[in-house]
Structures are given as C-alpha cells and as structure tokens.
Amino acid sequence: MKYEIKYQPSYSMLEVELEKDERITGESGALTYMSPNIDVNARTRERSLLSSLKTSILGGQSLFVTDFTSMDGPGKLALVAAPIGDIIKLDISPENGYIIQKSAYLASTQEIDLDVRWEGFTRGLFGQGLFMVRTSGNGDLFINSFGALDKHVLALGEQLVVDNFHLVAFSDTCEYEVRKFGSWKDTLFSGEGLVTYIEGPGEVYIQTKNLREFVDWIWQLIGPKVAMRTRSR
C-alpha cells in the first residue's frame, strides 16, 4: 500500500493508493474522496452490536468503521479527521504496539487489532474523557492530533509528565500512572487537572493544542453574545 500525508502539519490529509483487492479500514465519516472502483463496507467495531454500543458509550467512539477495498485494479482514496492538526503513521508489530487516545484513530491496515474495550486505562478517566485504545498486530496505524505532534523517545527509566488532554499515544512498552497535578488544590485551580506519568523505554506522542481549552476560548468569545440574545427574547 502506498500512501502520502499531505498539507502537514495543520490541515493534514491521508491519501492512500490501493492495489487490487487491497483494503484499509477508516474511522466512520473520515472519507474525503475515492475512486469509483473502491468497494465500501460499513461495519460495527465489534462482532456483537451490544459490545459496539458499550464501546460507543464508554469510549465516545462511533459504532462503525468503514472498510475500503480496491476492486478491478488499483484505486485511490483520501481520509481526514475532524480536528485541525497532523497525521502520522505508526508501525505496529508483535513486538511494538501502542496505546492511543480514542479520538486519535484515523485508519489502519488489515492486520491491526484495536482493543477498544481494553480497561487498562480506566483508572485515568475521572470525568476527563480519557479513554485509550490498545493497538497490536502487524501493519500500519494512522493517527491524528489536534495541533502538531511532538514526539519524545524515552530511555529505560526516563520519565515524562503529560497533561491528559495533550496525550495522544505511547508505546505499550512504557509504564504509566495517572495522578493529580500536585496537591488537590493545584489539581482543582491550576487548570491542569490530572496528568499521566509515563516511564520508558518507548515513544510518547503529544499534541500541541488542548481541545478543552480551545472550546473554552471559543465560548469566551460567543458566550456573551448568546447571553444577550437570550435576554432579549
């Protein structure tokens, strides 16, 4: 499979060239365009619809993904994500898996397994919308971010403290622990909330923008106008 990531890092788009009968799976709603010979198959993430519903409720993910298969010769398609930011490819192998933020998933090749019901990170939820997906198998995984992606390579025993809303992905060889930011006073009033302590060896990917802060900033601009219109009715 050939691919190109265009317009990095702010408005990235993944363009994929498939050979005959080659397939890639994308997040529901990610398609931008495709060749007319691409066969489309929307399916639930899990074999059981009940399991998919659980995934949607707990993880905030769509119930569905879409398989794109090139029929009768080569084909081309492009995928994008809703956040304004970057896209990168991670190489997945039996010895090298990743744990990714639920919203970071964009696409993957056939032999990648996404354990969307993995409960190894539930101790990091605490109302902050932190829900991680464990990836394994053998192939290519494409992830997206809000803002640019900042990569850190941690040596054995080296640690990094990451704000949960900036955490995108890290190697499954890393150890991690979700903690409060300083004292409870610091956690409540610093604006940081909870953070994740990550210890190498492995890679850590961080997004430069914080979606929660972005939404709060937009509301500061439009909130007074909404309030004025509400009062005038």
N, C-alpha and C positions, 0 to 999 in steps of 0.2 A: 504494500500500500504506500503510495506517495502522498505527501501532504505538504502544505505551506501555511504558515501562520502570517497573515497579512495585517498591516496597519498597527503594529505594536508600537508602544505599549498601551495606548489609551483606548483605541477602538478596535481591538483585535478580532479577527475572524479566521476560523479554521476552514481551509479549503482542502478537500480530500479527493484524490483520484483512485478509483477502484478498478481492479481488473475484473473480468467476467467471473461471476459467482462470488466475488469478494464482498465482505459485509463489515459494516461498522454500526455500532449502537450509539444513539444520541439521546440526550435529555429531551423530554417531551417539550415541544414548542421551540426547539433550537434551530430548526431548518431555516435557511435564508433562500437558497435556490438549489436546484438539482437538474441533472439530465433527465429527459423523458423516459430513458430505459432503466431508471432506478426503481426497484420494487420496494414498497413501503409496507411495514408490518408493525402496527402499534400493539403493544402487549403490556400486561401488568409486570411489575418488577418481580413479583413472587408468583409461584405456581398457584397458590391459593389467593383468591380475591380478598379473603379475610385478612391474610397476612399482609397484603398490599395496603389494605385500609389501615392496619396498625402502623405500617411504615409511614403512610401519609400523615396520620395524626401525630405520631411521636416525632417524626423527623421533619415534617413540614415539606416533604418532597411530593412531587406529582405521583399519582398511582401508576403512571405509564412511562415507558421508554419506547423509542422507535428504532427498529432495525431497518437499515438501508442496505439493499443488496443490488449489485450491478448485474443486469440481465442482458444477454445477447451482445456482449462486448464490453469495452471499458465505459465507465461513467464518472461523473463528477458531481460533487455536492459541497455546500458550504454550511457551516454551523456557527452560531453565535450564542452568547449568553446575555442575560438582561443587564447585569452590572457593567458599567463603563470601566474597562480595565484590560488586563493582559490575559493571554492564554499560553500555557506551556505544555510540553509533553513529558510525562514521567515514564521511565522504562520499568515495567513490572516483571519480576521473575520469581521463581520459588524461593530464592534467597533474598529478594529485595521487594518488599511490599511497602505500602504507605497507608497512613491514616489521614483521611481528608475531611474537611468541613463539608457538610451536606450540600450546601449551596455551590460548592466549588466544582462539582461534577459536570462535565460537558459531554464527553464521549469516550468510548473505549472499543478496542478490538475484541474479537470473538472469545478469546480465552481468558478474559479478565473477569474475576468474580468480585461482586460488590456485596459485602455483608452489611446490608442496611439495617439489620436488626441486631447488630453487634452491641453488646451492653457494656463494653469495657470502658466507655467514657461517660456513663450516666452519672457518675459522681461529680461531673463537671457541669451539669445542667443548671440547677439552681435558678431557673427562670431567665437565664441569659440567652436562651435559644442556641446553646452549644450542643450540637448533635453531630457526631463524627461517623464516618463510614470507613470500614476496614476493607482495603483492596488487596487482592492476591491473584495468583495465576501467572500467565506468561503472555506479554504483549504490550500494547501502548495504551496509556491512560492520559486523557487530555483534561486539564483542569483550568478554571478561570478564576479571576480575582476582581475585587473592587479596588481600582487603582493599579499601580505597578506591583510586581512580585519581587520581594527581597529574599535572596537565598543565603542561608547560613549553613556551613558544614561544621558539625561539632565533632571534636575528637573524643576518645573514650574518657568519660568522666567530666567532660566540659558541659557547663550548664547555660541555659538561656531562659529568661523570664519573658513571657509573651502575653500581652493583653488578649483576652479570649476573642474579642471582636476583630482582631488583626490576624489571628491564627488561621492559616489556610491548610497546611499539610505538614506532616513529618514522617520520617522513616519509622517502620514498625520495629526497628532495632533500638529505638530510643525508649528510655524510661520517662514517665511523666507523672505529674501530680498537680491537681487543681487546688489552688489556695486562695485565701482572701488577700487583698492588696494591703499589706501592713496590718495595722490594727483594724478592728471593726469600724472605728471612726474614719480611718483612712479609706477603707473599702466603701463606706457609705457616702463620703463627702469629697473624695478626690476625683470622682468621675471615672475611675478606672474599673471599679467593680472587682470581679475575680480575674485571676491571672493563672497561667499554666507554667509550671516549672518543667522544663524539658532537659534531659541529660543524654548526651551522646554515648556511643557513636551513631551518627546519622545526619540526615539533612533536615532542615526546617525551612518552610516557605511562609513568608509573612506578607500580607497585603498592606500597602501604604495608606489606604483610606479605611475609615471606620463607618460602616453603613448607618449605625445608630446615631452617631454624631452628625452625619450628613442629613438624616431625616430631621433631627432636632434643629439643625441650622436652617433648613427649608421652612420648618414650622415657625421659627422666629420671624421669618420674612412674611409669611402668608397668614399666620395666626391672628395678628391684629386686624387684618382686612376681613377675615372670616368673622371675627367677633363683631366688627362694625356692621357688617351686612346682617348678621343675626339680630342685633339690637334694633336695626332699622325696620325690620319686618313687623 
